[in-house]
Amino acid sequence: MQQTEPSPGLPGDLPAVSAYGLQVIRGSQTVLANVTFTIPRGCIVGLLGPSGCGKTTLLRSVVGVQQATAGHVQVLGHAAGAQQLKTRVGYVTQAPSVYADLTVLENLRYFAAALGMRGWRREDAVVRVVKEVDLADYADKLVARLSGGQYSRVSLAVALLNKPDLLVMDEPTVGLDPIVRRELWVVFQRLAAEGTALLISSHVMDEADRCDRLLLMRSGRLLASADRATLLGHTRCADVEEAFMHLVEASVAAEARARQRAAAQSLLPDLSGLLDQASAPDAERTFFATDARS
Ligand SMILES: Nc1ncnc2c1ncn2[C@@H]1O[C@H](COP(=O)(O)OP(=O)(O)OP(=O)(O)O)[C@@H](O)[C@H]1O
């Protein structure tokens, strides 16, 4: 993505998001374990992984509605969830967040008012976002009568009312046909070109091709944080799905070795050193790579 001038109030070298050692425990389950990554400004970052791996929990941590058990997340120079971020971070959840019994315009006016916008400022913002998501022809239609793709665009329009510096989206293209998905990605790419950082979760690996950087996740752990080309080069794989499977296999093998070592240590403390030497070292499990902009 092309870079633009940093937005006011944010020093140029600060990433939009930096998470360090993030851990979230829910009930007895460790949902996120030692997650570390950064998101440069003006960059589209895809968060990919199978259902239940912790993507929504990670997004909620970035938005500040999920309390971390350990580690920290900085967003635009503030702790995630800080009051100063309220108008600078947009969040599009998986569940519908707009009112089906209101029209597109009524929804947008309602949410703009809830954000404290009044008068011409509110109308300007509403007209701008309707154009941005290409919903002008449906502005007076009840949301209940829109298609899935149009419905998603209304949610996106709400998140854009404030011109956010960071837009966090939870599977925004799930269930949409390929043409609508492509149209939405055009909007995402335009926003990034204008300087917005986007963190987008998906379990569709082919969406990876549209992202500047990827976070690959499995069972609450990051397997990789890299741009696509570096990821493919590192794993020597032809596509992201294959690279993901390669990293999953490496991670499963590393876990099995760790279990073997622990078992050997408890049974034969004196021999466990030998086993350590015989097995390959568990190098850093997450593959991190930075591109020129991070
Ligand atoms: N309220 C909760 N209490 C306890 N555990 C939860 C809660 N919500 C989610 N989890 C668990 O946390 C794990 C991660 O859930 P999360 O929703 O973050 O995954 P996900 O990758 O976003 O899944 P999906 O792609 O299906 O939306 C899951 O194993 C889930 O069972």
The ligand as a Gaussian input file, in Angstrom:
#p B3LYP/6-31G(d) Opt

LIG

0 1
 N      -17.062000     -15.976000      26.490000
 C      -16.185000     -16.975000      26.419000
 N      -15.840000     -17.683000      27.511000
 C      -14.951000     -18.697000      27.444000
 N      -14.319000     -19.065000      26.313000
 C      -14.619000     -18.400000      25.197000
 C      -15.560000     -17.320000      25.179000
 N      -15.631000     -16.843000      23.913000
 C      -14.783000     -17.594000      23.179000
 N      -14.186000     -18.516000      23.948000
 C      -13.202000     -19.521000      23.490000
 O      -12.057000     -18.835000      23.032000
 C      -11.511000     -19.503000      21.893000
 C      -11.250000     -18.483000      20.808000
 O      -12.510000     -17.924000      20.412000
 P      -12.544000     -16.783000      19.288000
 O      -13.975000     -16.380000      19.140000
 O      -11.563000     -15.756000      19.639000
 O      -12.055000     -17.616000      18.017000
 P      -12.127000     -17.236000      16.460000
 O      -10.836000     -17.652000      15.868000
 O      -12.547000     -15.824000      16.303000
 O      -13.299000     -18.187000      15.955000
 P      -14.295000     -17.971000      14.676000
 O      -13.435000     -17.924000      13.454000
 O      -15.147000     -19.218000      14.739000
 O      -15.074000     -16.723000      14.927000
 C      -12.498000     -20.583000      21.478000
 O      -11.965000     -21.835000      21.843000
 C      -13.733000     -20.293000      22.280000
 O      -14.352000     -21.475000      22.699000

